[in-house]
């Protein structure tokens, strides 16, 4: 069977219909892509190929379910086996009842002696609920219904109390479960007044003692003071002070600076108070924002304490780089163009429905860590959905709708089909992508990133030069901003 493409005229002697679909989609490495296929046809072919691959995957999974030698079948047999063992283990011993008072007294004495013997035996064994202890036979052979019942009780409490699901990732979560299990049935949990009163005070005292135990380490190897200024939902200006040393980061205190202006003199007095409380002989480094008032305050601090060194926050420096890049005329116009597309789509119900239909339920804008990086993350996202947006504005559903005949709808169609905008968007994304990657490394909470920062910045700068080796005029403004910061 011989197939011919109606758009570009290329003919295929073999490979079947699947190879022809790959030609329309433009799968690299398989077949030469079609350069004249419309965006909506390409989008339909992509959805068709994805649907076929998902159907094959489901067929394979169903075959594994019916295969008696598959891993799923073996796992099901093991579950049935352990469930039967659990049912056999649920046998309870029923003591014979007696109406005679002497029999009851003797039974109580025997039970008391047995309890004393058990208490004596328990002294020689590790508690079953401590981490790493040997589990009981009953807990190993416990049927799945009992375990699921317990899990449902925990989940129901979390849902009813609106406890965030990521609370189970706390390192104290399993400790709490073990402590409750060790108390046995009948344990009465602390009430509201105990938790927010005595128990809260007890925990605060423990944390204070824990922080005080670090001062000896600060005296031995030194520490770094970090100042983080931010504004809360009530528009209060707060400055958090943290102490960093090799064992970790400790929150020191938070200062409300709403009632005063954050001048260099005010910040200098505040920093000096923190330095004296920690001990200037224990400090070697101060990290703050790169704002002018912070820089001036830290210069005064270095004059009073010659052993201190100041450096700006790396994440804040990258923020300022992104802010300066955003002020370039070409970047500003491209961001405004993209903002016009996203604002129109998200402010109208039917265009939003169509956009989600053509993108497969995905959004074209995503939140970013800071307001300066948000614009460049949005450009990356909208560029990734270029074909879907073009397919949307050229589809029959859009062209026959009332929105397409409106002046704003016509402007949206022109903006999406504007090839100059997409070329400029691709250029900006290529230039800022290495910097966004560095930003994610610096802003990560998983591990300290200073050991990777300088190498990452050099690598990002070289990557920007490499991508525009033949167009040095385009990359030069970006490099000047990076070098100045």
Buried (B, 14 or more C-beta within 10 A) or exposed (E): EEBEBEEBEBEBEEBEEEBBBBBBBBBEEEBEBBEEBBBBBBBBBBEEBEEEEEEEEEEEEEEEEEEEEBEEEEEEEEEEEBBEEBEEEEEEEEEEEEEEEEEEEEBEEEEEEEEEEEEEEEEEEEEBBEEEEEEEEEEEBBBEEEEEEEEEEEEEEEEEEEEEEEEEEEEEEEEEBBEEBEEEEEEEEEEEEEEEEEEEEEEEEEEEEEEEEBBEBBEEEBBBBBBBBEEEEEEEBBBBBBBBBEEEEBEBEEBEBEEEEBEBEBBBEBBBEBBEEBEBEBBBBBBBBBBEBBBBBBEBBEEEBEEBBBBBBBBBBBBBBBBBBBEBEEBEEBBEBBBBBBEBBBEBEBBBEBBBEBBEEEBBBEEBBBEBBBBBBBBBBBBEBBBBBBBBBBBEBBEEBEBBEEEEBEEBBEBBBBEEBBEBBEBBBBBBBBBBEBBBBBBEEEEEBEEBBEEBBEBBBEBBEEBBEEEEEBBEBBBEBBEEB
